[in-house]
């Protein structure tokens, strides 16, 4: 039992490695392979019986006619007139091209190959019908069949005829007809299978777009009952998720409004106290609370229901760099945009700029030299943010993606120290179907790599 399971698992692995990956191709193979196999078996059986029976009958008939000519020669006076009469009868009545060769020997006998069924059958028939030494070949000039019979010592009858006169023909037409019917069947199967596979592809595309935050309102289930059921389940799931996001957004809007109201009252009360040195720490604490609140809201809110649009990547990068430099007028870091591909990608523009701003702000804060580069590779947009700062140890890079984590003896990946900078960036990347990776950079510091599908 265990051995059977092992063999079955090996067979399944073999199929997984060698079968095409697409549903359309696999379904086509499942449908066509048995029919082609059945047609092949039937063709072998029909052609074998056709070839065997018809060739036997034609070969036996030719052998009997040659034997009759040999008997006529033996019963005649073997004069020139008798031989000419036998030749005339062979040509006119039997459609055999007959020549008489004198003072000659038969060609050397060559053992026919195993697959030369005609030669083997003719040898058997001629031995029975002539009783003389003979030589037979089915590969004569112009596709003729040639038989030589030694009727007397030094006298040979050479008889030639068309291949169709001695062997079965028409098999090529039969094969062509079967191949044509198989082609028609394959075409019909491809058309119908494609109609069945397209709804599956539409559902997969809708699920992908929904995961990337794109509009899927034009998706409508179609196809077989099972596919429509899956499509309806997707629409219901999309509706529940949209309702959940809407409820969460409304709740966050209310919380944000209430907290901002309290902070505004704090600011007003501090403003009433005037420009007192003792008030400065309180104002700084309120400003820090304001930044922390905005970071918390940005994290829990996510993309805020923003719709994806076509974004020019170089323009978005340059605009983000300008915003970061404007927000940090006292920074002496040099930000250089080296090479960004001229592509337009469907993204959530504000979320994408927030992602870049978090990474660039972090690089500017901890490094003096920041370089931004990008490329399109493997159907993905790669954006690299390099700096010459202290970097992050390799064993702490995965931990850095967790919310509210502030790394010791390294860099905080956000401006306010809440530990949400990289978590927000990673959340935005995931919402676009991408990811962020951290590596050692070529400038000696950290390299943040953003990968987004294009």
N, C-alpha and C positions, 0 to 999 in steps of 0.2 A: 504493500500500500504506500509506504514511504517512497519507494523507488518510482512508483507511478506518479506521485505528486512532484518528485524531482524532475522527471522527464517532462511533465506538463508545464512546470515553471520554466524549464529551459526553452521549451517550445514557445511559450508566451513571450519570453524575453527576446527570442529570435524574431518573432513577428513584430514586436515593438521596435526593434532596431531596424528592420528592413521594410516594414510597411510605411507608406506615406503618412504624414502626420495629420493631414486634413480630413475632415468628415466626408467631404465630397469625393475625394479620391478613394477613401476606404469603402464607402458605400458603392462606388462604381465597381471596385474590384469584387466586392461581395456579390453583386448582382451579375456581373459579366463573367467572372471566372467559371462558375458552374456551367453556364450555358456554353461557353467556348469549349470547356472540357467535354461536355456532352456531344457537341457538334464534332469535335475531333474524334471521339470514339466512334460515333456513327459514320463519319467519313472513312475512318480506317476499315471498319467492317464492310461498308458498301463498296469501297474501292477494291478491297481485297477480294471480295466475292466477284465483283464485276471483272476485275483483271484476271482472276484465276479461271472463272468459267468461260469467259469469252475467249481468252487466249488459248485455253485448252481446245475449244471448238475450232478456232481458226488454225491453230497449229496442227491439229489432227487432220483437218481438211487439206491443208497444204501438203502434209506428209503423204496422205493417201493419193493425191494427184500426182506427186512426184513418183510414188511407187507405181502408179498406173502407167506413167511414161516409161519407166524402166522396164515394166512387164511388156509393153508394146514393142520396145526395142528388142527384148529377148525373143519375142515370138516372130519378129520380122526376119527378113533375109539379111539384115544389117548392111544393105546397100545404101549408096548415097541418096537414091530416091526415097527409100524408106525413112531414112533419118530426116530428110527435108520434110516429109509428110508429118512425122512426129513433131518437128519444130513448128510447123504451121498450125497444127492442132493445139499445141501448147500456147501459142501466141493468141490465136483467134478465140478459142473456146475457154481456155483456163486463165488467160491474162498473165501468162508467165513468159518472161524474156529468157529464152533458152538458146544456149550456144553449145557447140560440140568442140572439145579441145582434144586433139590427138597427140600422141607421143608426149604425154605430160604426166606428172604425178600430183597427187593431192597435196595441198599445203600442209605444213606440219600442224599436228593437232595441239591445240592450246586448251588446257583445262579451264573451263569458264569459272568466273568467280561465283561466290556463294549466292549473291543476289541476282545473278543472271538466270532467272527462271525460264525464260524463253529458250535459251540454248539447251538447257538440261531437258526440258520437255521435248524439244525437237529431236535431240539425240535418242531419246526413248522411242519416239514415234517412228523415226526413220529406220532405226534398227529393226523395228517390227515390220514396217511396210516395204522396205527395199531389200533387206538382207545383204546389202553391199557396203563396202567402205565408203565413208562420206566425210564431208567437212561442212560445218554450218557457222554462219556469223550473222549477227543482227546489226552490225555497225559498218555496213558496206557504204559505197559512195552514194551521196544524195539521200542518205537515210534508208537505203534499200536493205532487204534481207537477201542473203546470198547462200545458196546451197550447192555444193559440188558432190556428185556421186560418180564413183568409178564403176561404170557399167561393164567394161572389159579392161584387160590389162593395157594401159596406155591410152584408153579412151575415157573421157570424163564429160559428163553432162553438167554444165554450169547453168544454174537456174537462178534468176533474180526477179524480185517482185517488190512492190511497195510495202512499207512497214505496216500500213493499215490492212493489207491483204493477209498478214500473218499474225498481227498482234492487236490487242484491244486498244482503241483510241477513244478520244473524247474525254479522257480523265481531266485534262487541263481545263476544259470548259466547266466540268462539274466542280472542280476545286474553285475556279474563279466565281462561280455562282454562289458557292457556300461562303466564300470570303466576302462577296458583295452583300449577302444577306446578313452576315455578322457585322459588317460596317453599318448597315441600316439600323440593325438592332442597337449597336453601340451609340449611334447618333440619337435615337429615340430615348435611350436610357439616360444619356447625358442631359438632354433637355429636361426630362421629368425630374431627374435627381437635382439638377440645378435649381429648379423651382422649389424643391423641398429644402434645400440647404440655405437658400437666400434668407428665409425668415430666421434661421438660427444665427446667421451672420449679422442680421439686423439687430437681433436681441443682444448679441455680444457687443456690437458697436454702441448700442444704447447704454448697456451696463458700463462700458468703458467711459463713455462721455459723462455719465452720471457720476462716476468715481472721480472724474477730473473737474467736476463742477460745471460742466457745460449743459446747455439747454437740451432736454430730451422730450419736449412736449410734442414733437411731431412723430414720436414712435407709436405705432399701432400694431398690436399682435395680429399675425396672419400665419397661414400655413396649416399644418396638421393639428389635430386637437391637442396633442401633448405639447407642441410648441406654443400654441395659443394659451394653454394653461400656464406655461412658464412665463410668457409675456405678461399675462394678467397678474401673476404673482409679483413680477418685477414692478409693474405699475402701482400695485398696492403697497409694496415695500417703499417705493419712491414717495408715495403720498404720506405714509407714516413718518418717514424720515423728515420730509418737508414740514409736517406739522410739529414734530419734535423740535426742529431747528427754529421754527417760528415762535414756539412757546419759550424756548430758551432765550431767543433774542429779545422778546418782550420783557422777560424777567430781568435780563441783564440791563436792558435800557432803563427799567425802573430802579434797579440797584445803583446803576451809574448816576442817574439823576439825583437820587437821594444823597449819595456820598459826595457828589460834586457840590450839592447845595450846602452841605455841612462845611466842606473845605472853603467854599466861597465866603461863608459867614466868618470862618477863621481868618481869612485874608482881610476882610473888612474890619474885623475887630483889631487885627494887628496894625492895619493902616491908621486906625484912630489913635493908637498909641504913639504914632509918630516914628521918626527916625532915631530911635533909641538904641544904643549899642547892645543893651540887654535883650532887645527884641530881635536882633539879627539871627541868633540861633533858632528862634521860633519860626521865623520866616523861612529859613533854610529847611527846617523840618517839614513845614507845610509844603514847600516846593518838592521835597523828596517824596512826601506822601502822594502828591499829585502825579509825579512820574511813576511811582510804584502802582498807583491805581490804574493809570493808563496802560502799563505793561500787563497787569493782571487782566484787564478787560480785553486787551488785544489777544491774550493767550486763550481765554475761555470763549471769546467771540469767534475766533478763527477768521474765516474770510468774510463773515457777516452777511452771507448771501450774495456776495458780489458776483456778477455774471462775467464770464470769460469773453474777452475781445481780442482782436488782432493787435499785438503789441510789437512795435519795432524795437528789437533787443538793443542795438547800439544807442538809440535815443533814450531808452529807459535806463540803461547803465549810466550814461553821461548825466542825465537829470538827477539820478540818485547820488552820484558823486558830488555834483554841485550842491545838492541839499545838505549832504554831510559836511562839506567844507564850510557852508554858510552857517550851519549850526555849531561849528567848532572854529570860530575865528582865531582863537588863541593857539590853535594846534600848529606845530611846526612840521607835521608829517607831510610827505610828498606823495600824492596819489597819482599814479600813472596808468592810464588806460592803454594797454599795448595793442591787443588785437581782438576785436569782437566781430564775429561773422555778421554780414549784412543779411539777416534773416528776420522774418516776421512770424511770430509764434502766437498761437491762441492761448492767452494767459489771463489771469485776473490781475489787472495792471497794478492796482494799489497794493495787493498782497505781494506781488512779485517785487515791487519797489521796497516794501517793508522788509522782505527777506534779504535783499541786497544791502539795505541800509544797516540792518543788524550786523551783518558780516563785515561790511566796510568800516562801520563805526568802531567795532571791536579791533579791527586791524589798525585803524588810525590811532586808537587809544593806546595800544601797546607796542606799536612799531613806528619807526620814523620813515621807512620806505615801504610803500604799498603799491603792488602791481596787480592789475586786473586783466585777465586774458580769457579767451574763449574759443571754442570750435564746435563744429557739428560732426559728430562721430557716432556710428551705430544707431542712426535715427534718433539721436538725443543731442540736446544742447548742453554743452559742458562749459561752465563758467568757473574760473579759478580766481580766488582772492588770496594773494600771497603777501606776507609781511616779514620783517626781520625782527619781530618781537621774541619773547621768551618761549613761545609755543606751548603745547600741552603734551605731557608725557603720553606715550602710546597706551599704557595701561589705564589711563583716565579718560581717553577719548570717548569711549562708549558711555561712561558715566556722565559725561558732559551734556548728553542729549536729554537727560532726565530733567523734568521741571523742578525749579526751586533748588537746584544743586549749584553751589558755589565752590569752585575748586580751590583747595588750599595749595599754597606755594606755586600757583600758576595764575592763569588769567580768568577773570569773570567774563563770561561771554555776553554781557550786556552793559549798558551804560549806567544803570542805577544800582546794580548789584543784587537784583532780585533773583538771579539765576534762571531767567526765562528767555534770554536772548536767543540762544541756540535752539531751545525747545520750540519757540515761536517760528523760527526759520525752518526747522525740520517739519513742523506741522504744516506750514504753507507748502513746502516741497512735496510732502505726501499728498496734499490736497490736489496737486497738479500731476500726480502719478510719478513723481520723481523722488530724489533722495539727496542727502548731503553727506559727504565723507570728509574726514579730517586726516591729513597726512603731513609729513615733514616737507616744508616748502623749499624751493631752490634758493630763497634768500636767507635761509638759516632759521626761519621762524615757522609759522604755521601756514599750511595751505588748506583752505576750505574749498571743496569742489561741489558745485551744484550741478546735478544732472536732471534735466527735464525732458520729457518726450516732445518731439516736434512732428 
